Amino acid sequence: MTTTSPTNTAPDLGRRPPIPAPDRRRSRFGIGAGQQLKGGPFTYIALAVVGLGSILPLYWTLVAASHDQQRVLDTPPPLVPGGRLWHNLQAAWDQAHLGKAIVNSLIVAGCITVATLFFCTLAGYAFAKMRFRGRNVLMTAVIATLTVPPQLSVVPLFMMMSDLGWNGHLESVIFPTLVGAFGVFFMRQYLIEALPYELIEAAKVDGASNIRIVWNVVLPVARPAMMVLGMLTFVQAWNDFFWPFLALNQDNPTLQVALGQLQASYTPDQSIVMAGALISTLPLLLVFVLFGKQIVGGIMAGAVKG
């Protein structure tokens, strides 16, 4: 009588389960997961044209600021920098008193940027995630202010600043622009998508107050949008000319108002004007050099979250 041994059905504990093959699905653009985009010759040509078009105005400012008036107006114009750059920079600095103007512009642009980020983030969070009566009506009113030309508010705003005794002072430029409708709308649209209600509810369950929720939940999520809004606000406040020209005087100007004084003469020296424009551009370039990584990192963080 023959006996058959039972079949060994015990699992092999030393054998690892098979690793699933990586997902090779492709997007609708024909790019697989984890693959990088590769640019062709047309891409590099387009980037070169855009880069050249962006650098050319700054390069021409440098060239014009390094020659004299006669050479700048020659035909054909100069294409390489000359040897009068330092002389023209010194002349523009002395004629327009650019030292005080730069300090005033830094104060104005810095205060406006910080206040805009603070108030617009709070207002955007309120309109995006809080429920209160009249929210949609108020938001519609905020957006409607974007359709009003700023020139219509110049006369009443000037009268208001005169009643407060702020004409000729930096307060007349700072306080009317502490918060803007675009910033409120921008932060609201970002927080609607980027900030889930579950985070807010979890913070409330943990006993966090509204201030703590804003500080520990809202601000970290809103950081990418705040970087973009801060950059746009600082550049706009730095380059603003119309209202500071009306509200301030020659004794206490911002940088753009001081540069306008270089063109106030009957025959302005274009080389000195270009030297002043070059001086006004250098602080913005310095800001992008110092904070460029933070700004780009914030934008990329927002893109990854999106």
Number of C-alpha atoms within 10 A of each C-alpha: 2 4 5 5 6 6 6 6 6 6 7 7 7 6 7 7 7 6 6 6 6 7 9 10 10 11 9 7 6 8 13 14 12 8 8 8 8 6 8 8 8 9 11 11 11 11 12 12 11 11 11 12 11 11 10 11 11 15 16 17 19 20 23 30 30 26 25 19 15 11 15 19 14 9 7 8 13 16 11 12 16 15 12 15 20 12 16 23 21 14 17 25 20 11 14 21 19 23 13 17 23 20 14 18 22 18 16 21 23 18 17 26 24 16 19 24 24 15 16 25 27 18 20 23 23 16 22 20 15 12 10 9 8 9 14 12 9 12 18 12 12 16 14 11 13 12 8 10 9 11 9 9 10 15 10 10 15 17 12 14 20 14 10 11 12 16 19 20 17 19 16 23 25 20 14 13 16 17 20 19 17 15 23 24 20 17 23 24 16 20 21 15 11 16 19 12 12 9 13 18 13 12 17 14 9 9 11 15 11 12 10 13 18 18 11 13 15 20 17 12 19 22 19 23 25 25 19 15 20 21 17 14 22 22 14 14 21 25 18 18 17 13 17 21 18 15 21 20 15 14 12 16 28 31 28 22 25 27 27 16 16 18 14 9 9 6 7 13 17 19 28 28 24 25 28 28 20 18 18 20 15 10 14 15 12 11 13 14 10 11 14 14 11 13 20 15 15 19 17 13 15 17 10 8 11 9
